[in-house]
């Protein structure tokens, strides 16, 4: 996973899997990399396979980030069709803005 900061935006990419087996590592790495003045987190999901454990990790990240900055936005970029379907089925697409390619 690659985490880059550009001003008030934290960009996350290079995630091949986000599932129950690595959701804790994902959450802890991003939480540790999250400075107080970040206003947006962009997560590139173009090459990511995900299950409900990955959804839980994203919700945990959202909750953690909002405790530190209530105005922070988390955008999911370029999700695969399978990930888009998972978000639609679980209605998580209402919590996270999804920006397709």
C-alpha positions in Angstrom: 0.0 0.0 0.0 1.3 3.4 -0.9 0.3 6.5 1.1 1.1 10.0 -0.2 0.2 13.4 1.2 -0.4 16.4 -1.0 -1.5 19.4 1.0 -4.8 18.6 2.7 -5.3 15.4 0.8 -4.0 11.9 1.7 -3.9 9.6 -1.3 -3.9 5.8 -0.9 -3.2 3.4 -3.7 -1.6 0.0 -4.5 -4.2 -2.1 -2.5 -4.6 -5.5 -4.0 -6.8 -6.9 -1.3 -8.8 -5.4 1.4 -10.5 -8.2 3.4 -10.8 -9.7 6.8 -7.2 -11.0 6.8 -5.6 -7.5 6.4 -8.3 -5.0 7.5 -6.6 -4.3 10.9 -3.3 -3.6 9.2 -5.0 -1.3 6.7 -6.8 0.6 9.4 -3.8 1.0 11.7 -1.4 2.1 8.8 -3.9 4.7 7.6 -4.7 5.9 11.1 -1.0 6.3 11.9 -0.5 8.3 8.7 -3.4 10.6 9.2 -2.3 14.1 10.3 -4.8 16.4 12.0 -5.0 18.9 9.1 -6.0 16.4 6.3 -9.4 17.3 4.9 -9.7 14.5 2.3 -8.7 10.9 1.9 -8.7 9.5 -1.7 -8.5 5.7 -1.8 -7.8 4.2 -5.2 -9.6 0.8 -5.5 -8.9 0.2 -9.2 -7.0 -3.0 -8.4 -8.6 -4.0 -5.1 -10.5 -7.2 -4.3 -12.7 -6.6 -1.2 -15.0 -8.5 1.1 -17.1 -7.4 4.1 -14.0 -7.2 6.3 -12.7 -4.5 3.9 -15.9 -2.6 4.2 -15.5 -2.8 8.0 -12.0 -1.4 7.7 -13.2 1.5 5.6 -16.0 2.3 8.1 -13.5 2.1 11.0 -11.2 4.5 9.1 -14.1 6.9 8.5 -15.1 6.8 12.2 -11.5 7.3 13.3 -10.9 10.2 10.9 -14.2 11.9 11.8 -13.3 11.8 15.5 -10.2 13.9 14.6 -11.8 16.1 11.9 -15.6 16.2 11.5 -15.2 17.7 8.0 -13.0 15.1 6.5 -14.1 13.4 3.3 -13.2 9.9 2.2 -13.6 9.3 -1.6 -13.3 5.9 -3.2 -11.7 6.1 -6.6 -12.0 3.8 -9.6 -13.6 0.7 -7.8 -13.9 -2.4 -9.8 -17.4 -3.5 -10.8 -17.4 -6.2 -8.1 -16.5 -3.6 -5.4 -19.2 -1.2 -6.7 -21.8 -4.0 -6.4 -20.7 -4.8 -2.8 -21.1 -1.1 -1.9 -24.5 -0.9 -3.5 -25.8 -4.2 -1.9 -24.7 -3.1 1.6 -25.8 0.5 0.9 -22.3 1.7 1.9 -22.3 3.8 -1.3 -24.4 6.3 0.8 -21.5 6.8 3.2 -18.7 6.9 0.8 -18.6 9.0 -2.5 -17.6 6.6 -5.3 -15.8 8.1 -8.3 -15.6 5.7 -11.2 -12.9 5.9 -13.9 
